Amino acid sequence: MGNFKVGPNVYFGVGKLEKLREINCKKVFIVTDPFMVKSGAINQVTDHLDAAKINYKVFSDIVPDPPLEIVSKGIKAMDEFDPEAVITLGGGSAIDAAKAISYFRNMINKGLDSQKTDKKVLFIAIPTTSGTGSEVTSFSVITDKKFNVKYPLVDEAMVPDMAILDANLVKTAPNFITADTGMDVLTHAIEAYVSTESSDYSDALAEKAIKLVFGYLERAYKDGNDLEAREKMHNASCIAGMAFTNASLGINHSMAHIIGGRFHIPHGKANAILLPYVIEYNANLKEFNRNEYSDTAKKYAEIAKFLNLTSSNNAREGVKSLIRAICTLKRNLNIQSSLKEAKVERKDFESNLEDIVNIAINDGCTKTNPRYPNPTELKEVFKVVYEGK
């Protein structure tokens, strides 16, 4: 017996930020990053709150890969303001931090006073990148700077109540950000599709997200003002988020979390570098005869088929054509094909190898990977990812 959660109310389309005028509250705590304030992007939110005569406080200390210290500071600021709603504006880092801030603040308050029955604080997520899908997921990734480790937190209580997808907010994203975040969307969707927790429901969403990425990511990368491509990628990000919050992910993300934390490679880029090698490992073609393949290889071949990458029903050809298409897409987006190309020093990689293998094995995403790796296997995958081919 399966389970599938639909998630928050999602308002999508150009100009949908006007929904903020309809929220029924007097005090809003806004979580964002300094760039949103400096660039004036935050005014697209605060103008609507001003029009609705809603009082607000802006917490704009969020940095990429938000550390525990920033979450702690945000909890204090939120507690002092005591809002009825939280609005988070930004990329995955801002939304993930806001989730952790809101979640732990609620947990702390309940712990301090067991009789306390606070009215739930309304949580609204407004993404400004098309990548993480964090606006509809129960996931939040927080960084422990001391150990250079990213911790994926998972709890249904972190799912926002409302998500607003307005393509106007992503028009100014630089092309390299568009590339990295777009490949994050593709990784979310493909990992959800082959996850041990996948279902007909999550597969339908993952399939649509994959098709949208292959149809629109290059367009959005080449012309940031292509509003149709921007809107389609924004939708793809959210749809993939709905897929993986139900089906979970796999070792692509387990490895990307520690690669990002240890070698300071942006999350989407880390996923993109890993994706062809992880598909090859999971499909495990070498272990099978010409006409006998794993269920995972067959699912990758299904992706190749619905993308019209191959007319063959042979799983081997399907897997290989999918890997080729992903490598071509990466080249067109100017994304490196190995950790060595991404300027990770060999001695730095080799001295960290044992540690990153152990951390990736114990990452929460590993348990739903379709092929469960042992440390020796995962070490070999990391080595191939470093060298490329």
C-alpha positions as CSV (number, residue, x, y, z in Angstrom):
1,M,0.0,0.0,0.0
2,G,1.4,3.4,-1.0
3,N,1.0,7.0,0.1
4,F,1.1,10.2,-1.8
5,K,0.8,13.7,-0.5
6,V,-0.2,16.6,-2.8
7,G,1.4,19.5,-0.8
8,P,0.6,23.2,-0.6
9,N,-1.6,25.4,-2.7
10,V,0.5,26.4,-5.7
11,Y,-0.2,29.7,-7.5
12,F,1.6,29.9,-10.8
13,G,1.9,32.3,-13.7
14,V,3.2,35.8,-14.3
15,G,1.9,38.4,-11.8
16,K,0.7,35.8,-9.2
17,L,2.5,37.7,-6.4
18,E,-0.7,39.7,-6.0
19,K,-2.0,36.7,-4.0
20,L,0.0,38.2,-1.1
21,R,-2.7,40.9,-0.7
22,E,-5.2,38.3,0.2
23,I,-3.4,36.7,3.2
24,N,-5.3,37.1,6.4
25,C,-2.7,38.4,8.9
26,K,-1.2,41.5,10.4
27,K,2.4,40.6,10.9
28,V,4.8,38.8,8.4
29,F,8.4,37.7,9.0
30,I,10.3,37.7,5.6
31,V,13.3,35.4,5.2
32,T,15.6,36.2,2.3
33,D,19.2,36.9,1.3
34,P,21.0,40.3,1.0
35,F,20.9,40.3,-2.8
36,M,17.1,40.3,-2.8
37,V,17.2,43.4,-0.7
38,K,20.1,45.1,-2.5
39,S,18.6,44.4,-6.0
40,G,15.2,45.6,-4.9
41,A,13.6,42.3,-5.8
42,I,12.1,42.2,-2.3
43,N,10.0,45.2,-3.2
44,Q,7.9,43.0,-5.4
45,V,6.8,41.3,-2.2
46,T,6.7,44.2,0.2
47,D,4.7,46.5,-2.2
48,H,1.9,44.0,-2.0
49,L,2.1,43.8,1.8
50,D,2.2,47.6,2.1
51,A,-0.9,47.8,-0.1
52,A,-2.7,45.3,2.2
53,K,-1.5,47.3,5.3
54,I,0.4,44.3,6.6
55,N,3.3,44.9,9.0
56,Y,6.5,43.0,8.3
57,K,10.1,42.4,9.4
58,V,12.9,41.4,7.0
59,F,15.5,38.9,8.0
60,S,18.1,39.0,5.2
61,D,21.1,37.2,6.6
62,I,20.8,34.1,4.5
63,V,23.9,32.9,2.8
64,P,24.4,30.0,0.3
65,D,24.5,26.6,2.1
66,P,22.9,28.1,5.2
67,P,24.8,27.2,8.3
68,L,23.4,26.2,11.7
69,E,24.4,29.6,13.1
70,I,22.2,31.6,10.7
71,V,19.2,29.3,11.5
72,S,19.8,30.0,15.2
73,K,19.9,33.7,14.6
74,G,16.7,33.5,12.5
75,I,14.9,31.7,15.2
76,K,15.7,34.4,17.7
77,A,14.6,37.2,15.3
78,M,11.4,35.4,14.4
79,D,10.6,34.8,18.1
80,E,11.1,38.5,18.9
81,F,8.8,39.6,16.1
82,D,6.2,36.8,16.8
83,P,4.6,36.8,13.3
84,E,1.4,35.2,12.1
85,A,3.0,34.3,8.7
86,V,6.5,33.6,7.3
87,I,7.3,34.5,3.7
88,T,10.5,33.3,2.2
89,L,11.8,34.8,-1.0
90,G,14.9,33.4,-2.8
91,G,16.6,30.3,-4.0
92,G,16.9,26.9,-2.3
93,S,19.1,28.3,0.5
94,A,16.6,30.9,1.6
95,I,13.7,28.5,1.5
96,D,15.6,25.8,3.2
97,A,16.7,28.2,5.9
98,A,13.2,29.5,6.4
99,K,11.9,26.0,6.8
100,A,14.4,25.2,9.5
101,I,13.9,28.5,11.3
102,S,10.1,28.1,11.3
103,Y,10.2,24.4,12.2
104,F,12.7,24.7,15.1
105,R,11.2,27.8,16.5
106,N,7.9,26.0,16.7
107,M,9.6,22.9,18.3
108,I,11.5,25.1,20.8
109,N,8.3,26.9,21.8
110,K,6.4,23.7,22.3
111,G,9.3,22.2,24.3
112,L,9.4,25.3,26.6
113,D,5.7,25.3,27.3
114,S,3.9,22.0,26.8
115,Q,0.6,23.7,27.4
116,K,1.2,26.1,24.5
117,T,-1.2,25.7,21.6
118,D,0.0,28.4,19.2
119,K,-2.0,29.0,16.1
120,K,0.1,27.6,13.2
121,V,2.2,30.2,11.5
122,L,1.3,30.4,7.8
123,F,4.3,29.6,5.7
124,I,4.5,31.0,2.1
125,A,7.5,30.1,-0.2
126,I,8.3,32.2,-3.2
127,P,11.2,30.8,-5.3
128,T,13.5,33.0,-7.3
129,T,15.4,30.2,-9.0
130,S,14.0,27.2,-10.9
131,G,15.8,24.4,-9.2
132,T,15.3,23.0,-5.8
133,G,11.5,22.6,-5.7
134,S,11.9,23.4,-2.0
135,E,8.6,25.3,-2.1
136,V,6.6,22.1,-2.1
137,T,8.9,19.6,-0.3
138,S,9.4,18.4,3.2
139,F,13.2,18.6,2.8
140,S,15.6,21.2,4.1
141,V,19.4,21.1,3.7
142,I,21.4,22.8,6.4
143,T,25.3,23.0,6.6
144,D,27.5,22.3,9.5
145,K,30.5,24.6,8.6
146,K,32.7,23.1,11.3
147,F,32.8,19.7,9.6
148,N,31.9,20.9,6.0
149,V,28.9,18.6,6.0
150,K,25.4,19.2,4.6
151,Y,22.5,17.6,6.6
152,P,19.2,16.9,4.8
153,L,16.4,17.3,7.2
154,V,13.0,15.7,6.4
155,D,9.7,16.4,8.2
156,E,6.2,16.9,6.8
157,A,5.8,19.9,9.2
158,M,8.3,21.7,6.9
159,V,6.1,21.7,3.8
160,P,5.0,25.2,3.1
161,D,1.3,26.1,3.1
162,M,1.4,28.1,-0.1
163,A,3.8,28.4,-3.0
164,I,3.8,31.3,-5.5
165,L,5.6,30.7,-8.8
166,D,6.0,34.0,-10.7
167,A,8.3,33.8,-13.7
168,N,9.0,37.5,-13.4
169,L,11.2,36.7,-10.4
170,V,13.6,34.4,-12.4
171,K,14.1,36.5,-15.5
172,T,17.3,38.1,-14.1
173,A,18.9,34.8,-12.9
174,P,22.4,34.6,-14.6
175,N,22.8,31.8,-17.2
176,F,25.2,29.7,-15.1
177,I,22.6,29.7,-12.2
178,T,19.9,28.8,-14.7
179,A,22.1,25.9,-15.9
180,D,23.0,24.6,-12.4
181,T,19.5,24.9,-11.0
182,G,17.9,23.4,-14.2
183,M,20.2,20.3,-13.9
184,D,19.1,20.0,-10.2
185,V,15.5,19.8,-11.5
186,L,16.5,17.0,-13.9
187,T,18.3,15.1,-11.2
188,H,15.3,15.4,-8.8
189,A,13.0,14.0,-11.5
190,I,15.2,11.2,-12.7
191,E,16.1,10.1,-9.1
192,A,12.4,10.1,-8.1
193,Y,11.5,8.1,-11.2
194,V,13.9,5.2,-10.3
195,S,13.6,5.5,-6.5
196,T,12.6,2.4,-4.5
197,E,9.6,4.6,-3.2
198,S,8.4,5.6,-6.7
199,S,4.8,5.1,-7.6
200,D,2.4,5.7,-10.5
201,Y,1.7,9.1,-9.0
202,S,5.3,10.3,-8.5
203,D,6.3,8.8,-11.9
204,A,3.7,10.9,-13.7
205,L,5.1,14.1,-12.2
206,A,8.7,13.0,-12.7
207,E,8.0,12.3,-16.4
208,K,6.5,15.7,-17.0
209,A,9.4,17.5,-15.2
210,I,12.0,15.6,-17.3
211,K,10.2,16.5,-20.5
212,L,10.0,20.1,-19.5
213,V,13.7,20.3,-18.7
214,F,14.7,18.8,-22.0
215,G,12.3,21.1,-23.8
216,Y,13.0,24.4,-22.2
217,L,16.3,24.5,-20.1
218,E,18.6,25.4,-23.0
219,R,16.1,28.1,-24.2
220,A,16.1,29.6,-20.7
221,Y,19.9,29.4,-20.5
222,K,20.4,31.1,-23.9
223,D,17.8,33.8,-23.4
224,G,16.8,34.8,-19.8
225,N,14.0,37.0,-21.2
226,D,12.3,34.0,-22.8
227,L,9.3,34.2,-20.5
228,E,7.8,31.0,-21.8
229,A,10.9,29.0,-21.1
230,R,11.4,30.6,-17.7
231,E,7.8,29.8,-16.7
232,K,8.1,26.2,-18.0
233,M,11.3,25.6,-16.0
234,H,9.7,27.2,-12.9
235,N,6.9,24.7,-13.2
236,A,9.3,21.8,-13.9
237,S,11.1,22.6,-10.7
238,C,7.9,22.6,-8.6
239,I,6.6,19.4,-10.3
240,A,9.9,17.6,-9.7
241,G,9.7,18.8,-6.1
242,M,6.3,17.2,-5.7
243,A,7.7,13.9,-7.2
244,F,10.7,13.6,-5.0
245,T,9.1,14.8,-1.7
246,N,6.9,11.6,-2.2
247,A,9.4,9.2,-3.8
248,S,12.6,10.6,-2.2
249,L,16.0,10.6,-4.0
250,G,19.1,8.5,-4.3
251,I,22.9,8.4,-4.2
252,N,23.2,11.2,-6.8
253,H,22.0,13.5,-4.0
254,S,23.9,11.7,-1.2
255,M,27.1,12.3,-3.1
256,A,26.2,15.8,-4.2
257,H,25.5,16.9,-0.5
258,I,29.0,16.0,0.6
259,I,30.8,17.1,-2.6
260,G,29.1,20.5,-2.2
261,G,29.9,20.7,1.5
262,R,33.5,19.5,1.2
263,F,34.7,21.0,-2.1
264,H,32.3,24.0,-2.3
265,I,30.7,23.1,-5.6
266,P,27.2,24.5,-6.1
267,H,24.6,21.9,-5.5
268,G,23.0,21.8,-8.9
269,K,26.4,21.6,-10.6
270,A,27.5,18.8,-8.3
271,N,24.3,16.9,-9.3
272,A,24.9,17.5,-13.0
273,I,28.5,16.3,-12.8
274,L,27.4,13.1,-11.0
275,L,24.3,12.2,-13.0
276,P,25.7,10.2,-16.0
277,Y,28.0,8.2,-13.7
278,V,25.2,7.5,-11.2
279,I,22.9,6.3,-14.0
280,E,25.6,4.0,-15.3
281,Y,26.2,2.6,-11.8
282,N,22.5,2.1,-11.0
283,A,21.7,0.5,-14.4
284,N,24.5,-2.0,-13.8
285,L,24.5,-3.1,-17.5
286,K,27.7,-5.1,-17.2
287,E,26.1,-7.6,-14.8
288,F,23.4,-8.7,-17.4
289,N,23.2,-10.6,-20.6
290,R,22.1,-8.9,-23.8
291,N,18.4,-9.4,-23.2
292,E,18.3,-9.5,-19.4
293,Y,18.4,-6.2,-17.5
294,S,17.6,-4.8,-14.0
295,D,14.2,-3.1,-13.5
296,T,16.2,0.1,-12.9
297,A,17.9,-0.1,-16.3
298,K,14.4,-0.6,-17.8
299,K,13.1,2.5,-16.1
300,Y,16.0,4.6,-17.4
301,A,15.2,3.1,-20.8
302,E,11.6,4.3,-20.4
303,I,12.9,7.8,-19.9
304,A,14.9,7.6,-23.1
305,K,11.8,6.3,-24.9
306,F,9.4,9.0,-23.8
307,L,12.1,11.6,-24.7
308,N,12.3,10.1,-28.2
309,L,16.0,9.5,-27.7
310,T,15.8,6.0,-29.1
311,S,13.3,3.9,-31.0
312,S,14.8,0.7,-29.7
313,N,13.1,-1.4,-27.0
314,N,16.5,-2.6,-25.8
315,A,17.3,-1.4,-22.3
316,R,21.0,-1.2,-22.9
317,E,20.5,1.2,-25.8
318,G,18.0,3.2,-23.8
319,V,20.3,3.7,-20.9
320,K,23.2,4.6,-23.2
321,S,21.1,7.1,-25.2
322,L,19.9,8.8,-22.0
323,I,23.4,9.2,-20.7
324,R,24.5,10.6,-24.1
325,A,21.6,13.1,-24.1
326,I,22.5,14.3,-20.6
327,C,26.2,14.7,-21.5
328,T,25.2,16.7,-24.6
329,L,22.8,18.9,-22.5
330,K,25.6,19.5,-20.0
331,R,28.1,20.5,-22.7
332,N,25.5,22.9,-24.2
333,L,25.2,24.5,-20.7
334,N,29.0,24.7,-20.2
335,I,28.9,22.4,-17.2
336,Q,32.0,20.4,-16.4
337,S,32.0,16.6,-16.8
338,S,34.2,15.7,-13.8
339,L,35.4,16.9,-10.4
340,K,38.9,17.3,-11.9
341,E,37.5,19.7,-14.6
342,A,35.6,21.5,-11.8
343,K,39.1,22.3,-10.3
344,V,39.0,20.0,-7.3
345,E,42.7,19.3,-6.5
346,R,43.7,15.6,-6.7
347,K,45.4,15.6,-3.3
348,D,42.3,17.3,-1.7
349,F,40.0,14.7,-3.3
350,E,42.2,11.7,-2.3
351,S,42.7,12.9,1.3
352,N,38.9,13.3,1.7
353,L,37.8,10.1,-0.2
354,E,37.3,7.7,2.8
355,D,35.4,10.4,4.7
356,I,33.1,11.4,1.9
357,V,32.3,7.8,1.0
358,N,31.2,7.1,4.6
359,I,29.1,10.3,4.8
360,A,27.4,9.6,1.5
361,I,26.6,6.0,2.5
362,N,24.9,7.3,5.7
363,D,23.0,10.2,3.9
364,G,19.3,9.9,4.2
365,C,18.9,9.8,0.4
366,T,20.9,6.6,0.0
367,K,18.3,4.2,1.4
368,T,15.9,4.8,-1.5
369,N,18.5,4.5,-4.2
370,P,17.6,1.6,-6.5
371,R,21.0,-0.1,-6.1
372,Y,22.2,-0.1,-2.6
373,P,26.0,0.6,-2.6
374,N,28.7,-0.9,-0.4
375,P,31.6,1.4,0.5
376,T,33.9,-0.2,-2.0
377,E,31.5,0.3,-4.9
378,L,30.8,3.9,-3.9
379,K,34.5,4.7,-3.6
380,E,34.9,3.5,-7.2
381,V,32.0,5.7,-8.4
382,F,33.6,8.7,-6.7
383,K,36.9,8.0,-8.4
384,V,35.2,7.8,-11.8
385,V,33.4,11.1,-11.1
386,Y,36.7,12.7,-10.2
387,E,38.6,11.5,-13.4
388,G,35.7,11.7,-15.9
389,K,36.1,9.7,-19.1
